[in-house]
């Protein structure tokens, strides 16, 4: 009986030690996972911050021109002396170049496009199509005058929303309900204004409620991701 008791005690102690070891291994694995995720987001934070800052620069410049009495409907996304957002003589804003490493593989770089009264966002304005700016990627081909069906990388998109609104770094960006082709429409690198305009209607999309800027997904089979910034709510 004594022998059996010793063996029983030994078995219980062994089980306890094994459990402690397993808990330690699990905790270490979780710590490594968290660290890896943090490091991954840290590498793209400068990229996402640059995209946000550039969008804010463009919207601020737009508002400067409005404050000088230039109507939103007459502001152009070029260097036209009297109405151009990028006109050196007006000093409102300068050309912005999104970092190339913020976009999906195969892109030559990023470009800003102007949606002229072309974006509706739930809770922004009074229901009209707002003036704003969006990002797209340059086509990796012989004619870089076109923009490609490619967008911001998923990780950069997630970090943008995390920096702006505290969204989880693993959260799937809200679906805009429109294709990337409609986000870009007839804008090109040489003439980056959608004058159609093709309205992107997110007035019923709860995930962007009252968000003047942010990154959203497209409705394509394989979603792309687009950053938008509202300059003048309507």
C-alpha positions in Angstrom: 0.0 0.0 0.0 2.9 2.4 0.8 4.4 1.7 -2.5 1.1 2.5 -4.3 0.7 5.7 -2.4 4.2 6.9 -3.3 3.5 6.1 -7.0 0.2 7.9 -6.9 1.8 11.0 -5.3 4.6 10.9 -7.9 2.1 10.7 -10.7 0.1 13.7 -9.5 3.2 15.8 -9.0 4.4 14.8 -12.5 1.0 15.9 -14.0 1.2 19.2 -12.2 4.8 19.9 -13.5 3.7 18.9 -17.1 0.8 21.3 -16.8 3.0 24.1 -15.6 5.4 23.6 -18.5 2.6 23.5 -21.1 1.1 26.7 -19.7 4.5 28.3 -20.0 4.9 27.2 -23.6 1.5 28.4 -24.5 2.1 31.8 -22.9 5.4 32.1 -24.8 3.7 31.2 -28.1 1.0 33.8 -27.6 3.6 36.4 -26.7 5.6 35.6 -29.9 2.4 35.9 -31.9 1.5 39.3 -30.4 5.1 40.5 -31.0 5.1 39.3 -34.6 1.8 41.1 -35.2 3.0 44.3 -33.6 6.3 44.2 -35.6 4.3 43.7 -38.8 2.1 46.7 -38.2 5.2 48.7 -37.1 6.8 48.2 -40.5 3.8 49.8 -42.3 2.9 52.5 -39.9 5.1 55.1 -41.6 3.5 54.1 -45.0 0.0 54.4 -43.7 0.8 57.6 -41.8 2.1 59.1 -45.0 -1.0 58.3 -46.9 -3.2 59.8 -44.2 -1.1 62.9 -44.1 -1.2 63.4 -47.9 -5.0 63.0 -47.9 -5.2 65.6 -45.2 -2.9 68.0 -47.1 -5.1 67.8 -50.1 -8.3 68.4 -48.2 -6.8 71.3 -46.2 -5.6 72.9 -49.5 -9.1 72.4 -50.9 -10.6 74.2 -47.9 -8.1 77.0 -48.2 -9.2 77.7 -51.7 -12.9 77.7 -50.6 -12.0 80.2 -47.8 -10.7 82.5 -50.6 -14.1 82.5 -52.3 -13.4 79.8 -54.9 -16.5 77.6 -55.2 -15.9 73.8 -54.6 -17.5 73.1 -58.0 -14.9 75.2 -59.8 -11.8 73.9 -58.0 -9.6 71.8 -60.3 -7.1 69.2 -59.4 -4.3 70.7 -61.4 -2.0 73.8 -61.6 -4.5 76.1 -63.3 -3.6 79.6 -62.0 -7.1 80.7 -60.9 -8.7 77.5 -59.6 -6.0 74.8 -59.4 -5.5 73.1 -56.1 -1.9 72.4 -57.1 -1.2 75.9 -58.6 2.1 77.2 -57.1 0.7 80.8 -57.3 -2.2 79.9 -55.0 0.0 78.0 -52.5 -2.9 75.8 -51.3 -1.3 72.3 -51.9 1.4 70.6 -53.7 1.6 67.3 -55.7 1.4 64.3 -53.3 3.0 61.0 -54.2 1.7 58.0 -52.1 4.5 55.6 -51.1 4.9 52.8 -53.6 5.3 50.2 -50.9 1.8 50.9 -49.7 0.2 49.3 -52.7 -0.3 45.7 -53.9 2.5 43.9 -55.7 3.0 44.8 -59.4 2.2 48.5 -59.1 4.6 51.1 -60.2 3.5 53.4 -57.4 0.6 55.2 -56.1 -1.5 58.2 -57.3 -4.1 60.5 -55.9 -7.4 60.9 -57.8 -10.0 63.6 -57.4 -13.7 62.5 -57.1 -15.5 65.7 -58.1 -18.8 65.5 -56.1 -18.4 61.7 -56.2 -18.5 60.2 -52.7 -21.4 59.7 -50.4 -20.7 58.6 -46.8 -23.2 57.8 -44.1 -23.5 60.6 -41.6 -21.3 63.0 -43.6 -23.0 66.1 -45.1 -26.7 66.2 -45.8 -27.0 63.3 -48.3 -25.3 64.8 -51.4 -22.2 63.5 -53.1 -19.1 65.0 -51.5 -15.9 66.2 -53.0 -12.9 64.1 -52.1 -9.7 62.3 -52.9 -8.9 58.6 -53.3 -5.8 56.6 -53.8 -5.1 54.1 -56.6 -2.0 52.4 -58.1 -0.2 53.0 -61.3 -0.3 50.3 -63.9 2.8 48.1 -64.1 2.9 48.3 -67.9 4.2 50.3 -70.8 1.5 53.1 -70.5 1.7 54.6 -67.0 -0.9 57.2 -68.1 -3.5 54.7 -66.8 -4.3 53.7 -63.3 -4.6 50.0 -62.5 -7.2 47.8 -61.0 -5.0 47.6 -57.9 -5.2 49.3 -54.5 -3.6 49.7 -51.1 -2.4 46.5 -49.5 -4.6 44.9 -46.9 -2.1 45.4 -44.1 -1.7 49.1 -44.8 -5.5 49.5 -45.0 -5.9 47.9 -41.6 -3.2 50.1 -40.0 -4.7 53.2 -41.5 -8.1 52.4 -39.8 -6.3 51.5 -36.6 -4.4 54.8 -36.6 -7.5 56.9 -37.4 -10.2 55.1 -35.4 -8.6 52.4 -33.2 -10.0 49.6 -35.3 -8.4 46.2 -34.6 -5.3 45.5 -36.7 -6.9 42.2 -37.8 -10.3 43.8 -38.6 -11.6 43.3 -42.2 -12.0 46.8 -43.8 -15.6 47.8 -44.3 -16.9 46.9 -47.8 -17.8 50.0 -49.8 -20.2 48.1 -52.1 -18.5 49.4 -55.2 -15.8 48.1 -57.6 -12.4 49.5 -57.9 -13.2 50.4 -61.5 -16.0 52.6 -60.3 -13.7 54.2 -57.6 -11.2 55.1 -60.4 -13.7 55.5 -63.3 -12.4 57.8 -66.0 -9.5 59.3 -64.0 -6.0 58.7 -65.3 -2.5 59.6 -64.1 -2.3 62.4 -66.7 -5.8 63.7 -65.8 -6.5 62.5 -62.3 -10.1 63.8 -62.0 -13.3 61.7 -62.3 -15.4 64.3 -64.0 -18.3 61.9 -64.7 -18.6 61.6 -61.9 -19.1 58.1 -60.9 -20.7 58.5 -57.4 -19.5 56.0 -54.8 -22.6 55.7 -52.6 -21.8 54.5 -49.0 -24.7 56.4 -47.5 -26.1 53.1 -46.3 -22.8 51.5 -45.2 -22.9 51.5 -41.4 -19.2 50.7 -41.1 -18.1 54.2 -42.4 -20.7 56.2 -40.4 -19.4 59.7 -40.0 -16.0 58.8 -41.2 -14.6 61.7 -43.2 -11.6 59.6 -44.2 -10.7 55.9 -44.0 -9.8 52.8 -45.9 -12.5 50.5 -47.3 -12.7 47.4 -49.5 -14.2 47.1 -52.9 -16.9 44.7 -54.1 -14.6 42.9 -56.6 -14.3 39.2 -56.4 -10.9 39.6 -54.8 -11.3 42.9 -52.9 -8.9 45.8 -53.4 -8.6 48.5 -50.8 -9.0 52.2 -51.2 -8.3 55.2 -49.0 -10.6 58.2 -49.3 -10.6 61.6 -47.8 -13.6 64.0 -47.9 -12.7 67.6 -48.6 -16.1 69.2 -48.8 -19.2 67.4 -47.5 -22.5 67.8 -49.4 
